Amino acid sequence: MKAQLLHLNSNLEHSFNARRDNTPQYHNLWHYHEELELIYFAKGSGTQFIGDSVRRFESGDITLVGSNLPHYWLFDEIYLQEEEAESADIRVLHFKENFWGNDFINLPENKSIKDLIRLSKRGISLLESSRLKTVQLIDAILAATGTTRIIHLLEILEFISAEEQHDLLTSPTFTIQLQDQDANRMQIAMQYIGENYRDQIRLQELASLTGMTPNSFCRYFKSQIGKTLFQFLIEMRVKTACNLLIENKQTVKQICFESGFQNFSSFHKYFKNVTGTTPLSFQRSKT
């Protein structure tokens, strides 16, 4: 009962895939694939699930997802409406670790790229300082033909690998478990959580949607994510609160309820447990 394995369309004309999407339907699925994924959200926002990591993504974000790492992009409702939906702008590269052959990555000159591919198995969110050049190279790939496409991809990987720090997404203890049976269950669970985490999550309803008893679902969820449902929800709500605090458009008390907490004392307690600081101190440190 894992994420769904996707077999991406192979293209005999190219050694790796590059495309531009204006609708998010290709990304609304808890899935994994052999190919690494470099995704740039030129326009789009929502909640991203990568392994055991949950955080907001916004226009301008770029993420590198490693081979077989489960992920899911839950776009905000404005991009999913059946009528008058906001258009997204998503640019995606998919490439296998050995698309250039089995020996190339082991050349001594490519050690930094090989290390980057290893790190990508935890998911990497590119730092803001790296985004402009990366976007330029992604767009260059979309416009290029022939060997130039491969050169630009190598330039991207070399550029990202040269960064002194990487914003790794999953926890060090997260392990990738691959199995394709009943893949739809985690998709259903993630969609329900993503749509309802600001409200009271009803375990009985969530378990029923996945065809399981509450106890079985709790064991199942922890086996997939490495965290209990309660831990996962707390971290998701705290990270939502962090984003709202940075925006500084609401009071701390308003943010408490907007992020899904039922009372201010529990909000303060769990926020400090996760971040090591109080909500107000966090907000002041970001202004």
C-alpha positions as a Markdown table, in Angstrom:
| # | Residue | x | y | z |
|---|---|---|---|---|
| 1 | Met | 0.0 | 0.0 | 0.0 |
| 2 | Lys | 2.5 | 2.6 | -1.2 |
| 3 | Ala | 2.7 | 5.4 | -3.6 |
| 4 | Gln | 1.7 | 4.7 | -7.2 |
| 5 | Leu | 4.5 | 3.8 | -9.6 |
| 6 | Leu | 4.3 | 5.9 | -12.7 |
| 7 | His | 5.9 | 4.8 | -16.0 |
| 8 | Leu | 6.7 | 8.1 | -17.7 |
| 9 | Asn | 6.4 | 8.3 | -21.4 |
| 10 | Ser | 9.7 | 7.6 | -23.1 |
| 11 | Asn | 10.6 | 9.6 | -26.1 |
| 12 | Leu | 12.9 | 8.0 | -28.7 |
| 13 | Glu | 14.0 | 11.4 | -29.9 |
| 14 | His | 15.4 | 12.5 | -26.5 |
| 15 | Ser | 17.4 | 10.9 | -23.7 |
| 16 | Phe | 15.3 | 12.8 | -21.1 |
| 17 | Asn | 11.9 | 14.5 | -21.0 |
| 18 | Ala | 11.2 | 18.2 | -20.7 |
| 19 | Arg | 7.8 | 19.8 | -20.8 |
| 20 | Arg | 5.7 | 22.8 | -19.8 |
| 21 | Asp | 2.2 | 22.4 | -18.2 |
| 22 | Asn | -0.5 | 24.9 | -17.7 |
| 23 | Thr | -2.8 | 22.7 | -15.7 |
| 24 | Pro | -1.9 | 20.8 | -12.5 |
| 25 | Gln | -3.7 | 17.5 | -13.2 |
| 26 | Tyr | -0.4 | 15.7 | -14.0 |
| 27 | His | 0.8 | 16.5 | -10.5 |
| 28 | Asn | -2.3 | 15.7 | -8.4 |
| 29 | Leu | -1.2 | 12.1 | -7.5 |
| 30 | Trp | 0.8 | 10.5 | -4.7 |
| 31 | His | 3.4 | 8.7 | -6.9 |
| 32 | Tyr | 7.0 | 7.9 | -7.6 |
| 33 | His | 9.1 | 7.1 | -10.6 |
| 34 | Glu | 12.5 | 6.0 | -11.5 |
| 35 | Glu | 13.4 | 9.3 | -13.1 |
| 36 | Leu | 14.6 | 12.3 | -11.1 |
| 37 | Glu | 12.3 | 15.3 | -11.3 |
| 38 | Leu | 13.3 | 18.9 | -11.5 |
| 39 | Ile | 10.1 | 21.0 | -11.2 |
| 40 | Tyr | 9.8 | 24.8 | -11.5 |
| 41 | Phe | 6.6 | 26.5 | -10.5 |
| 42 | Ala | 6.6 | 29.6 | -12.6 |
| 43 | Lys | 3.0 | 30.2 | -11.5 |
| 44 | Gly | 1.2 | 28.0 | -9.0 |
| 45 | Ser | 0.9 | 27.4 | -5.2 |
| 46 | Gly | -0.3 | 24.8 | -2.8 |
| 47 | Thr | 1.0 | 22.1 | -0.5 |
| 48 | Gln | 3.7 | 19.7 | -1.4 |
| 49 | Phe | 4.1 | 16.2 | 0.1 |
| 50 | Ile | 7.6 | 14.7 | -0.5 |
| 51 | Gly | 8.4 | 11.6 | 1.5 |
| 52 | Asp | 7.6 | 12.6 | 5.1 |
| 53 | Ser | 8.0 | 16.3 | 4.4 |
| 54 | Val | 5.0 | 18.7 | 4.1 |
| 55 | Arg | 5.4 | 22.4 | 3.2 |
| 56 | Arg | 3.9 | 25.1 | 1.1 |
| 57 | Phe | 5.1 | 25.7 | -2.5 |
| 58 | Glu | 4.7 | 29.1 | -4.1 |
| 59 | Ser | 5.3 | 30.7 | -7.5 |
| 60 | Gly | 9.1 | 30.8 | -8.1 |
| 61 | Asp | 9.9 | 27.6 | -6.2 |
| 62 | Ile | 12.1 | 24.9 | -7.7 |
| 63 | Thr | 12.4 | 21.4 | -6.3 |
| 64 | Leu | 14.6 | 18.4 | -7.2 |
| 65 | Val | 13.0 | 15.1 | -6.4 |
| 66 | Gly | 15.2 | 12.0 | -6.4 |
| 67 | Ser | 14.6 | 8.6 | -8.0 |
| 68 | Asn | 11.6 | 6.7 | -6.5 |
| 69 | Leu | 11.0 | 9.3 | -3.8 |
| 70 | Pro | 7.1 | 9.6 | -3.4 |
| 71 | His | 5.7 | 13.0 | -3.9 |
| 72 | Tyr | 2.4 | 14.9 | -4.5 |
| 73 | Trp | 1.7 | 18.5 | -5.4 |
| 74 | Leu | -1.7 | 19.5 | -4.0 |
| 75 | Phe | -2.5 | 22.8 | -5.8 |
| 76 | Asp | -4.6 | 25.5 | -4.2 |
| 77 | Glu | -8.3 | 25.4 | -5.0 |
| 78 | Ile | -8.1 | 28.4 | -7.4 |
| 79 | Tyr | -6.1 | 26.2 | -9.8 |
| 80 | Leu | -8.4 | 23.2 | -9.6 |
| 81 | Gln | -11.8 | 24.7 | -10.1 |
| 82 | Glu | -13.8 | 23.3 | -13.0 |
| 83 | Glu | -14.8 | 26.7 | -14.2 |
| 84 | Glu | -12.7 | 29.8 | -14.4 |
| 85 | Ala | -9.7 | 28.1 | -12.8 |
| 86 | Glu | -6.5 | 30.1 | -12.6 |
| 87 | Ser | -3.9 | 29.0 | -15.1 |
| 88 | Ala | -0.7 | 27.5 | -13.7 |
| 89 | Asp | 2.7 | 27.5 | -15.3 |
| 90 | Ile | 4.8 | 24.4 | -14.5 |
| 91 | Arg | 8.1 | 23.4 | -16.1 |
| 92 | Val | 9.4 | 19.9 | -15.5 |
| 93 | Leu | 12.4 | 17.8 | -16.4 |
| 94 | His | 12.5 | 14.0 | -15.9 |
| 95 | Phe | 15.8 | 12.1 | -16.3 |
| 96 | Lys | 17.2 | 8.8 | -15.2 |
| 97 | Glu | 20.4 | 8.6 | -13.1 |
| 98 | Asn | 22.2 | 6.8 | -16.0 |
| 99 | Phe | 20.5 | 8.5 | -19.0 |
| 100 | Trp | 24.0 | 9.4 | -20.2 |
| 101 | Gly | 25.3 | 5.8 | -19.8 |
| 102 | Asn | 26.5 | 3.8 | -16.9 |
| 103 | Asp | 30.1 | 5.0 | -16.8 |
| 104 | Phe | 29.7 | 8.8 | -17.3 |
| 105 | Ile | 28.5 | 9.6 | -13.7 |
| 106 | Asn | 31.5 | 7.7 | -12.3 |
| 107 | Leu | 34.0 | 9.9 | -14.0 |
| 108 | Pro | 36.1 | 11.8 | -11.3 |
| 109 | Glu | 35.0 | 15.1 | -12.7 |
| 110 | Asn | 31.4 | 14.3 | -12.0 |
| 111 | Lys | 31.8 | 13.5 | -8.3 |
| 112 | Ser | 29.8 | 16.6 | -7.2 |
| 113 | Ile | 26.9 | 15.7 | -9.6 |
| 114 | Lys | 26.9 | 12.1 | -8.3 |
| 115 | Asp | 26.8 | 13.4 | -4.7 |
| 116 | Leu | 23.8 | 15.7 | -5.7 |
| 117 | Ile | 21.9 | 12.8 | -7.2 |
| 118 | Arg | 22.5 | 10.9 | -3.9 |
| 119 | Leu | 21.2 | 13.9 | -1.9 |
| 120 | Ser | 18.2 | 14.2 | -4.2 |
| 121 | Lys | 16.7 | 11.1 | -2.6 |
| 122 | Arg | 15.8 | 13.3 | 0.3 |
| 123 | Gly | 14.3 | 16.0 | -2.0 |
| 124 | Ile | 16.0 | 19.4 | -2.4 |
| 125 | Ser | 14.3 | 22.8 | -2.5 |
| 126 | Leu | 16.6 | 25.2 | -4.3 |
| 127 | Leu | 17.6 | 28.3 | -2.5 |
| 128 | Glu | 16.4 | 31.6 | -3.8 |
| 129 | Ser | 20.0 | 32.5 | -4.9 |
| 130 | Ser | 20.1 | 29.5 | -7.2 |
| 131 | Arg | 16.7 | 30.0 | -8.9 |
| 132 | Leu | 17.4 | 32.6 | -11.6 |
| 133 | Lys | 20.2 | 30.8 | -13.4 |
| 134 | Thr | 18.4 | 27.4 | -13.0 |
| 135 | Val | 15.2 | 28.9 | -14.6 |
| 136 | Gln | 17.2 | 30.3 | -17.5 |
| 137 | Leu | 18.7 | 26.8 | -18.1 |
| 138 | Ile | 15.4 | 25.0 | -17.8 |
| 139 | Asp | 13.9 | 27.4 | -20.4 |
| 140 | Ala | 17.0 | 26.9 | -22.6 |
| 141 | Ile | 16.4 | 23.1 | -22.5 |
| 142 | Leu | 12.8 | 23.6 | -23.5 |
| 143 | Ala | 13.9 | 25.6 | -26.5 |
| 144 | Ala | 17.0 | 23.6 | -27.5 |
| 145 | Thr | 17.5 | 20.6 | -29.7 |
| 146 | Gly | 20.3 | 18.0 | -30.0 |
| 147 | Thr | 23.3 | 17.8 | -27.8 |
| 148 | Thr | 22.6 | 21.3 | -26.4 |
| 149 | Arg | 19.8 | 19.9 | -24.3 |
| 150 | Ile | 22.2 | 17.5 | -22.5 |
| 151 | Ile | 24.8 | 20.3 | -22.1 |
| 152 | His | 22.2 | 22.5 | -20.4 |
| 153 | Leu | 21.1 | 19.7 | -18.1 |
| 154 | Leu | 24.7 | 19.1 | -17.0 |
| 155 | Glu | 25.0 | 22.8 | -16.4 |
| 156 | Ile | 22.0 | 22.8 | -14.1 |
| 157 | Leu | 23.2 | 19.8 | -12.1 |
| 158 | Glu | 26.8 | 21.2 | -11.9 |
| 159 | Phe | 25.4 | 24.6 | -10.8 |
| 160 | Ile | 23.1 | 23.1 | -8.1 |
| 161 | Ser | 25.8 | 20.7 | -6.8 |
| 162 | Ala | 28.2 | 23.7 | -6.3 |
| 163 | Glu | 25.9 | 25.3 | -3.8 |
| 164 | Glu | 27.5 | 25.2 | -0.3 |
| 165 | Gln | 24.2 | 24.4 | 1.4 |
| 166 | His | 21.1 | 22.4 | 0.3 |
| 167 | Asp | 17.6 | 22.7 | 1.7 |
| 168 | Leu | 16.9 | 19.0 | 2.2 |
| 169 | Leu | 13.2 | 18.1 | 2.6 |
| 170 | Thr | 12.7 | 14.7 | 4.1 |
| 171 | Ser | 14.0 | 13.7 | 7.5 |
| 172 | Pro | 17.3 | 11.7 | 7.8 |
| 173 | Thr | 15.3 | 8.7 | 9.0 |
| 174 | Phe | 12.9 | 8.5 | 6.1 |
| 175 | Thr | 13.3 | 5.4 | 4.0 |
| 176 | Ile | 11.8 | 4.8 | 0.5 |
| 177 | Gln | 9.6 | 1.8 | 0.5 |
| 178 | Leu | 8.4 | 0.6 | -2.9 |
| 179 | Gln | 5.3 | -1.4 | -3.5 |
| 180 | Asp | 2.4 | -0.8 | -5.8 |
| 181 | Gln | -0.5 | -2.7 | -4.2 |
| 182 | Asp | -3.5 | -0.6 | -3.2 |
| 183 | Ala | -1.7 | 2.6 | -4.3 |
| 184 | Asn | -4.8 | 4.6 | -4.3 |
| 185 | Arg | -5.2 | 4.5 | -0.5 |
| 186 | Met | -2.3 | 6.9 | 0.2 |
| 187 | Gln | -3.5 | 9.2 | -2.6 |
| 188 | Ile | -7.0 | 9.3 | -1.0 |
| 189 | Ala | -5.5 | 9.9 | 2.5 |
| 190 | Met | -3.2 | 12.7 | 1.3 |
| 191 | Gln | -5.9 | 14.5 | -0.6 |
| 192 | Tyr | -8.3 | 14.3 | 2.4 |
| 193 | Ile | -5.6 | 15.6 | 4.8 |
| 194 | Gly | -4.5 | 18.3 | 2.4 |
| 195 | Glu | -8.1 | 19.6 | 2.0 |
| 196 | Asn | -9.1 | 19.3 | 5.7 |
| 197 | Tyr | -6.0 | 19.8 | 7.9 |
| 198 | Arg | -7.1 | 23.3 | 8.9 |
| 199 | Asp | -10.3 | 21.7 | 10.3 |
| 200 | Gln | -10.8 | 18.8 | 12.6 |
| 201 | Ile | -9.5 | 15.6 | 11.0 |
| 202 | Arg | -12.0 | 12.8 | 11.7 |
| 203 | Leu | -10.0 | 9.6 | 11.9 |
| 204 | Gln | -13.1 | 7.4 | 11.5 |
| 205 | Glu | -13.9 | 9.2 | 8.2 |
| 206 | Leu | -10.4 | 9.1 | 6.9 |
| 207 | Ala | -10.0 | 5.4 | 7.7 |
| 208 | Ser | -13.4 | 4.6 | 6.1 |
| 209 | Leu | -12.3 | 6.4 | 2.9 |
| 210 | Thr | -9.3 | 4.1 | 2.6 |
| 211 | Gly | -11.3 | 1.0 | 3.5 |
| 212 | Met | -9.6 | 0.4 | 6.8 |
| 213 | Thr | -10.4 | 0.4 | 10.5 |
| 214 | Pro | -9.0 | 3.4 | 12.5 |
| 215 | Asn | -6.3 | 1.3 | 14.2 |
| 216 | Ser | -5.2 | -0.3 | 10.9 |
| 217 | Phe | -5.1 | 3.0 | 9.2 |
| 218 | Cys | -2.9 | 4.5 | 11.9 |
| 219 | Arg | -0.4 | 1.6 | 11.6 |
| 220 | Tyr | -0.5 | 1.8 | 7.8 |
| 221 | Phe | 0.1 | 5.6 | 7.8 |
| 222 | Lys | 3.1 | 5.4 | 10.1 |
| 223 | Ser | 4.6 | 2.5 | 8.0 |
| 224 | Gln | 4.4 | 4.8 | 4.9 |
| 225 | Ile | 5.4 | 8.2 | 6.3 |
| 226 | Gly | 7.5 | 7.2 | 9.3 |
| 227 | Lys | 5.4 | 9.4 | 11.6 |
| 228 | Thr | 2.0 | 9.0 | 13.3 |
| 229 | Leu | -0.9 | 10.8 | 11.8 |
| 230 | Phe | -1.0 | 13.1 | 14.8 |
| 231 | Gln | 2.7 | 14.1 | 14.4 |
| 232 | Phe | 2.2 | 14.6 | 10.7 |
| 233 | Leu | -0.8 | 16.9 | 11.2 |
| 234 | Ile | 1.0 | 18.9 | 13.9 |
| 235 | Glu | 4.0 | 19.5 | 11.7 |
| 236 | Met | 1.8 | 20.4 | 8.8 |
| 237 | Arg | -0.2 | 22.9 | 10.8 |
| 238 | Val | 3.0 | 24.5 | 12.3 |
| 239 | Lys | 4.5 | 24.9 | 8.9 |
| 240 | Thr | 1.3 | 26.5 | 7.7 |
| 241 | Ala | 1.5 | 28.9 | 10.7 |
| 242 | Cys | 5.1 | 29.7 | 9.8 |
| 243 | Asn | 4.1 | 30.8 | 6.3 |
| 244 | Leu | 1.3 | 32.9 | 7.7 |
| 245 | Leu | 3.6 | 34.5 | 10.3 |
| 246 | Ile | 6.1 | 35.4 | 7.6 |
| 247 | Glu | 3.3 | 37.0 | 5.5 |
| 248 | Asn | 2.4 | 39.1 | 8.6 |
| 249 | Lys | -1.1 | 39.9 | 7.5 |
| 250 | Gln | -2.9 | 38.4 | 10.5 |
| 251 | Thr | -2.5 | 38.5 | 14.3 |
| 252 | Val | -0.9 | 35.5 | 16.0 |
| 253 | Lys | -4.2 | 34.5 | 17.4 |
| 254 | Gln | -5.9 | 34.6 | 14.0 |
| 255 | Ile | -3.0 | 32.5 | 12.6 |
| 256 | Cys | -3.5 | 29.9 | 15.4 |
| 257 | Phe | -7.0 | 29.1 | 14.2 |
| 258 | Glu | -6.3 | 29.6 | 10.5 |
| 259 | Ser | -3.6 | 26.9 | 10.6 |
| 260 | Gly | -5.8 | 24.4 | 12.2 |
| 261 | Phe | -5.2 | 24.6 | 15.9 |
| 262 | Gln | -8.3 | 24.5 | 18.2 |
| 263 | Asn | -6.9 | 26.7 | 21.0 |
| 264 | Phe | -4.0 | 29.1 | 21.6 |
| 265 | Ser | -2.3 | 27.2 | 24.3 |
| 266 | Ser | -1.9 | 24.0 | 22.2 |
| 267 | Phe | -0.8 | 26.2 | 19.3 |
| 268 | His | 1.9 | 27.8 | 21.4 |
| 269 | Lys | 3.1 | 24.4 | 22.8 |
| 270 | Tyr | 3.3 | 22.5 | 19.6 |
| 271 | Phe | 4.8 | 25.5 | 17.6 |
| 272 | Lys | 7.6 | 25.7 | 20.2 |
| 273 | Asn | 8.1 | 21.9 | 20.1 |
| 274 | Val | 8.5 | 21.9 | 16.3 |
| 275 | Thr | 10.4 | 25.2 | 15.8 |
| 276 | Gly | 12.2 | 25.7 | 19.1 |
| 277 | Thr | 10.8 | 29.2 | 19.5 |
| 278 | Thr | 7.4 | 30.9 | 20.1 |
| 279 | Pro | 5.2 | 32.1 | 17.3 |
| 280 | Leu | 5.8 | 35.7 | 18.1 |
| 281 | Ser | 9.6 | 35.3 | 18.4 |
| 282 | Phe | 9.5 | 33.5 | 15.0 |
| 283 | Gln | 7.6 | 36.3 | 13.4 |
| 284 | Arg | 9.9 | 38.9 | 14.8 |
| 285 | Ser | 13.0 | 37.0 | 13.5 |
| 286 | Lys | 11.6 | 37.1 | 10.0 |
| 287 | Thr | 10.8 | 40.8 | 9.8 |
